[in-house]
């Protein structure tokens, strides 16, 4: 067995052990019997949920609920057909609204991951070099494996390093093909933002380069009408594609692709495998998404945006005042308190749950080895008082757990240990 394969299998076993441990400890793979905006109830106990990506708090909005219910009453629970044969006219209504929001040409997909799988194998010619930010979302790394199978050399670029990106582009230019760079707009675990302007500067200097942004965690809550972090920083470049999510801040379901011209959009709409061959968005998702788009296109969105930005600023101030070990203080709704080890992360999760809070305990492979910690998010579901109380709970427990050299947990229990 090669050393690469051995290392790969060791890492997979490590990942499996962590997942099994989290479920065993009651901090991962929870099953809620009730949810009510800011709270979830698990086994009869209610927690204030800081683990949601519902940044604008629209999930319970009556207009989205009625949009979903109305679509189900009109079309049924599902519409069981490939969109290549027939689809609900809600698709056209939604894509028109999303195009108005973003200023681009939009294709809707069942999920953001399936959007990647539809677009990238069509856009990236076999053999074209592919560069991927080392901490880009797992879905982009999965898509890059598909591209590698078609003959594209895939190279990891150091995280958010524009100079390293340009050096990699220069190295790849010798082959004469188009070069693709895949990265996030807002990184989903640590909440850092991509150096979007710097990346576009590299794009301008190198005509062979194309850039594909996954802005799943920027779309909806920021930018004019919620067009997202990337398109709030730069116009949609002719050699740039943006993917985003309709199931996070947008509070509906599905994903989307934003293209600079209709030819590219039509090409992916007609030929993208997971657009053609996977299931469509369900009527409820489409109905909720149309209702959400109407809110985003209205003057109300600017007020929602101001309110979430206020929550973000409050959180940044509270974390700084309490000197908590936050990986990034970029002004996004995503925060990560680094505990380092699995054991300390488990201990902090239990301490928070004992106080009635739930956040996302996170370990490898969602974050690099040795970077385990607690991920939590801002949402308009949470008022200022709730955020203060959560920050106070972190401040009570994090220093003690980090200072306790005796924090130990059994990592060898379960089928992952083999």
PANUNU-616328 format. One record per residue (C-alpha): residue in one letter; x, y, z. Coordinates in steps of 0.1 Angstrom, whole numbers, padded with zeros to 4 digits, always signed. Layout:
BEGIN
AXYZ;...
END
This chain:
BEGIN
X+0000+0000+0000;X+0014+0034-0010;X+0022+0060+0017;X-0003+0084+0002;X-0031+0058+0005;X-0020+0049+0041;X-0021+0085+0051;X-0055+0089+0034;X-0069+0059+0053;X-0055+0072+0086;X-0072+0105+0081;X-0105+0089+0072;X-0103+0068+0104;X-0096+0099+0124;X-0126+0116+0108;X-0149+0086+0115;X-0138+0084+0151;X-0145+0121+0156;X-0180+0117+0141;X-0188+0086+0162;X-0175+0104+0193;X-0197+0134+0186;X-0228+0113+0182;X-0220+0093+0213;X-0215+0124+0234;X-0248+0139+0222;X-0233+0169+0205;X-0235+0159+0169;X-0262+0144+0147;X-0289+0157+0170;X-0325+0151+0160;X-0349+0179+0170;X-0385+0172+0178;X-0393+0209+0177;X-0378+0241+0163;X-0390+0276+0170;X-0368+0301+0153;X-0340+0306+0179;X-0345+0273+0197;X-0345+0236+0191;X-0358+0209+0214;X-0339+0176+0216;X-0351+0148+0239;X-0374+0171+0258;X-0347+0198+0264;X-0348+0232+0246;X-0316+0249+0236;X-0310+0283+0221;X-0295+0274+0187;X-0264+0293+0176;X-0257+0267+0150;X-0280+0279+0122;X-0270+0295+0089;X-0304+0313+0089;X-0287+0347+0090;X-0317+0369+0083;X-0341+0347+0103;X-0365+0342+0074;X-0371+0305+0079;X-0402+0311+0099;X-0414+0342+0080;X-0451+0338+0072;X-0446+0349+0036;X-0421+0321+0029;X-0443+0296+0048;X-0474+0307+0027;X-0453+0306-0005;X-0443+0270+0003;X-0478+0259+0013;X-0494+0276-0017;X-0470+0258-0041;X-0477+0225-0025;X-0514+0230-0027;X-0511+0240-0064;X-0486+0214-0076;X-0484+0187-0049;X-0457+0176-0025;X-0433+0168-0054;X-0431+0171-0091;X-0414+0140-0102;X-0397+0148-0135;X-0363+0158-0148;X-0363+0195-0157;X-0351+0183-0191;X-0386+0171-0198;X-0408+0195-0178;X-0406+0217-0148;X-0428+0240-0128;X-0431+0276-0140;X-0419+0286-0106;X-0384+0279-0120;X-0387+0307-0145;X-0402+0331-0119;X-0374+0323-0095;X-0345+0326-0120;X-0359+0360-0133;X-0360+0373-0097;X-0325+0360-0089;X-0311+0376-0121;X-0326+0409-0111;X-0310+0405-0077;X-0275+0397-0090;X-0273+0414-0124;X-0262+0380-0139;X-0277+0351-0158;X-0289+0325-0133;X-0294+0288-0134;X-0311+0272-0104;X-0299+0238-0091;X-0311+0213-0065;X-0282+0222-0041;X-0250+0243-0042;X-0229+0211-0044;X-0250+0198-0073;X-0246+0233-0089;X-0208+0227-0088;X-0211+0193-0103;X-0233+0206-0131;X-0212+0236-0140;X-0175+0227-0135;X-0173+0197-0158;X-0189+0217-0185;X-0169+0249-0180;X-0135+0233-0174;X-0121+0217-0205;X-0104+0183-0199;X-0068+0188-0191;X-0071+0225-0181;X-0052+0232-0149;X-0073+0237-0118;X-0062+0256-0087;X-0082+0252-0054;X-0078+0272-0022;X-0067+0248+0004;X-0095+0256+0027;X-0123+0260+0001;X-0155+0242+0009;X-0155+0204+0007;X-0179+0205-0022;X-0153+0223-0043;X-0127+0198-0034;X-0151+0170-0044;X-0158+0188-0077;X-0121+0191-0083;X-0118+0153-0080;X-0143+0150-0109;X-0121+0174-0129;X-0090+0154-0121;X-0107+0123-0134;X-0111+0141-0167;X-0074+0148-0169;X-0071+0182-0152;X-0041+0186-0129;X-0053+0199-0096;X-0031+0221-0074;X-0039+0233-0039;X-0031+0270-0033;X-0022+0282+0002;X-0053+0297+0019;X-0062+0333+0009;X-0027+0339-0004;X-0030+0361-0035;X+0008+0361-0042;X+0008+0323-0041;X-0022+0322-0064;X-0005+0344-0090;X+0027+0323-0088;X+0006+0292-0094;X-0011+0309-0124;X+0022+0318-0139;X+0035+0282-0135;X+0003+0269-0152;X+0003+0294-0180;X+0031+0275-0198;X+0007+0248-0209;X-0014+0273-0229;X-0048+0261-0216;X-0074+0280-0196;X-0067+0280-0159;X-0094+0278-0133;X-0093+0289-0096;X-0119+0276-0072;X-0125+0293-0039;X-0151+0305-0014;X-0164+0340-0009;X-0169+0336+0028;X-0153+0305+0043;X-0179+0283+0060;X-0160+0272+0091;X-0138+0301+0103;X-0159+0329+0087;X-0130+0345+0069;X-0136+0365+0037;X-0117+0358+0005;X-0095+0386-0008;X-0119+0391-0037;X-0104+0423-0050;X-0069+0408-0050;X-0081+0377-0069;X-0098+0399-0095;X-0066+0419-0099;X-0048+0386-0107;X-0077+0377-0131;X-0072+0410-0149;X-0034+0404-0153;X-0038+0369-0166;X-0062+0364-0195;X-0060+0326-0193;X-0074+0326-0157;X-0110+0320-0148;X-0124+0322-0113;X-0152+0302-0097;X-0165+0315-0063;X-0187+0296-0040;X-0205+0324-0021;X-0230+0301-0003;X-0225+0319+0030;X-0224+0354+0016;X-0255+0352-0005;X-0287+0367+0009;X-0276+0386+0040;X-0252+0411+0023;X-0248+0431-0008;X-0275+0451-0026;X-0307+0430-0026;X-0286+0402-0010;X-0264+0396-0041;X-0237+0383-0017;X-0203+0391-0005;X-0184+0385-0038;X-0207+0407-0060;X-0208+0433-0033;X-0171+0437-0037;X-0166+0435-0074;X-0188+0435-0105;X-0195+0401-0122;X-0164+0397-0144;X-0166+0382-0179;X-0143+0354-0167;X-0160+0348-0134;X-0188+0325-0122;X-0204+0327-0088;X-0223+0298-0071;X-0245+0304-0041;X-0271+0288-0018;X-0308+0293-0014;X-0310+0272+0018;X-0289+0293+0042;X-0296+0330+0046;X-0322+0329+0017;X-0342+0304+0038;X-0357+0283+0010;X-0339+0254-0006;X-0316+0248-0036;X-0285+0265-0051;X-0278+0288-0080;X-0251+0297-0105;X-0246+0332-0117;X-0230+0337-0151;X-0218+0368-0169;X-0235+0359-0201;X-0265+0339-0213;X-0245+0316-0235;X-0226+0301-0205;X-0259+0299-0185;X-0277+0281-0214;X-0247+0258-0219;X-0248+0246-0183;X-0286+0245-0182;X-0288+0222-0212;X-0257+0200-0206;X-0250+0201-0168;X-0254+0165-0156;X-0268+0172-0122;X-0292+0199-0135;X-0305+0174-0161;X-0304+0141-0143;X-0309+0148-0106;X-0342+0156-0091;X-0358+0191-0093;X-0364+0215-0065;X-0396+0205-0047;X-0426+0228-0050;X-0423+0240-0014;X-0387+0250-0019;X-0396+0269-0051;X-0426+0286-0035;X-0406+0297-0005;X-0377+0309-0027;X-0399+0331-0049;X-0413+0347-0017;X-0378+0352-0003;X-0367+0368-0036;X-0395+0393-0034;X-0384+0403+0001;X-0348+0407-0011;X-0359+0428-0040;X-0379+0451-0018;X-0367+0480+0004;X-0372+0457+0034;X-0339+0439+0026;X-0318+0469+0035;X-0333+0470+0070;X-0327+0433+0074;X-0291+0438+0063;X-0286+0467+0087;X-0299+0446+0116;X-0276+0416+0109;X-0246+0439+0105;X-0254+0453+0139;X-0255+0418+0154;X-0222+0410+0138;X-0206+0442+0152;X-0220+0434+0187;X-0206+0399+0185;X-0171+0411+0174;X-0170+0436+0203;X-0181+0410+0229;X-0156+0384+0217;X-0127+0410+0217;X-0137+0423+0252;X-0136+0387+0266;X-0104+0379+0248;X-0117+0347+0233;X-0096+0327+0209;X-0115+0335+0177;X-0098+0324+0145;X-0111+0354+0124;X-0127+0387+0132;X-0138+0394+0097;X-0173+0409+0098;X-0194+0379+0087;X-0221+0361+0107;X-0197+0331+0112;X-0174+0328+0142;X-0151+0301+0154;X-0136+0297+0188;X-0105+0275+0185;X-0100+0249+0212;X-0073+0229+0194;X-0082+0194+0206;X-0112+0172+0202;X-0114+0167+0240;X-0115+0204+0247;X-0141+0209+0221;X-0163+0182+0235;X-0159+0197+0270;X-0169+0231+0258;X-0199+0217+0239;X-0212+0200+0271;X-0206+0231+0292;X-0226+0253+0267;X-0254+0227+0265;X-0256+0226+0302;X-0263+0263+0301;X-0290+0259+0274;X-0269+0268+0243;X-0262+0248+0212;X-0234+0256+0187;X-0215+0235+0162;X-0186+0214+0176;X-0162+0211+0147;X-0132+0189+0141;X-0113+0174+0112;X-0121+0171+0083;X-0143+0203+0084;X-0112+0221+0098;X-0075+0213+0096;X-0061+0188+0121;X-0054+0205+0155;X-0080+0233+0148;X-0110+0218+0165;X-0134+0242+0181;X-0169+0257+0184;X-0185+0273+0153;X-0214+0296+0159;X-0234+0321+0138;X-0253+0353+0141;X-0290+0353+0131;X-0318+0377+0134;X-0335+0350+0155;X-0312+0361+0183;X-0316+0394+0201;X-0288+0414+0216;X-0294+0400+0251;X-0291+0364+0238;X-0258+0372+0221;X-0245+0388+0253;X-0255+0357+0274;X-0239+0334+0249;X-0206+0354+0249;X-0206+0354+0287;X-0211+0316+0287;X-0181+0312+0264;X-0160+0335+0286;X-0169+0315+0317;X-0158+0282+0302;X-0132+0286+0275;X-0103+0298+0297;X-0108+0270+0323;X-0110+0243+0296;X-0080+0256+0277;X-0060+0258+0310;X-0070+0223+0322;X-0042+0199+0312;X-0063+0170+0324;X-0090+0173+0298;X-0090+0138+0282;X-0116+0118+0262;X-0115+0083+0248;X-0110+0086+0210;X-0107+0049+0204;X-0143+0037+0210;X-0163+0026+0180;X-0158+0010+0146;X-0135+0039+0135;X-0108+0024+0156;X-0092-0002+0134;
END
